[in-house]
Amino acid sequence: MNKEELINDIKLLISTNDEDKVDINPNFLEYFQLEELIAIKERLIVKKNNIREDSYEYLDEIYEKTKEDSI
């Protein structure tokens, strides 16, 4: 995997939906080493997964509360 591909993956991870346009300064390709970009990508994946898990727990809690209220 090269730097351009990693930057594109990072852009996708940063965006919240398909319509988001995320711009990253192309100078980052020269500034960051390949290993650093890989680490950034991996941290973003972990953060995105954690946000999803937290959201699921929160939504489950809301669902249970509304289910109890409707009885």
matplotlib code that plots the C-alpha trace (Angstrom):
import matplotlib.pyplot as plt

x = [0.0, 1.4, 0.9, -1.8, -3.9, -3.5, -4.5, -7.6, -8.4, -8.0, -10.3, -13.0, -12.6, -12.8, -16.0, -19.4, -21.3, -20.7, -21.5, -18.8, -15.8, -12.7, -9.6, -6.2, -3.2, -1.1, 2.0, 1.2, 2.3, 5.8, 5.7, 4.4, 6.3, 4.3, 4.4, 2.9, 0.1, -0.6, -0.7, -3.1, -5.4, -5.4, -6.2, -9.1, -10.5, -10.4, -12.0, -14.8, -15.5, -15.6, -18.1, -20.3, -20.2, -21.0, -23.8, -25.3, -25.3, -26.9, -29.6, -30.3, -30.7, -33.2, -35.1, -35.4, -36.7, -39.3, -40.4, -41.0, -42.8, -45.2, -46.5]
y = [0.0, 3.4, 6.8, 8.0, 4.9, 5.4, 9.1, 8.0, 5.4, 8.0, 10.4, 7.7, 7.0, 10.7, 11.2, 10.6, 9.8, 9.2, 12.8, 14.3, 15.7, 15.6, 17.4, 16.5, 18.6, 16.7, 17.9, 15.3, 12.7, 14.1, 14.9, 11.6, 8.3, 5.3, 3.7, 6.9, 6.9, 3.3, 4.1, 7.0, 4.7, 2.0, 4.5, 5.9, 2.4, 1.7, 5.1, 4.5, 1.0, 2.4, 5.1, 2.5, 0.3, 3.3, 4.3, 0.7, 0.6, 4.0, 3.1, -0.2, 1.7, 4.1, 1.2, -0.5, 2.7, 3.3, -0.3, 0.0, 3.3, 1.8, -1.0]
z = [0.0, -0.9, 0.7, -1.7, -0.9, 2.8, 2.6, 0.6, 3.3, 6.0, 4.2, 4.1, 7.8, 8.6, 6.6, 8.2, 5.1, 1.4, 0.5, 2.7, 0.9, 3.0, 1.8, 3.2, 2.3, -0.3, 1.5, 4.1, 1.6, 2.0, 5.7, 7.1, 6.7, 5.5, 9.0, 10.5, 8.0, 8.8, 12.5, 11.9, 9.8, 12.5, 15.3, 13.2, 12.7, 16.4, 17.2, 14.7, 16.1, 19.6, 18.6, 16.9, 20.1, 22.3, 19.9, 19.9, 23.7, 23.9, 21.4, 23.1, 26.4, 24.7, 23.1, 26.5, 28.1, 25.4, 25.5, 29.3, 28.9, 26.3, 28.6]

ax = plt.figure().add_subplot(projection="3d")
ax.plot(x, y, z, "-o")
ax.set_aspect("equal")
plt.show()
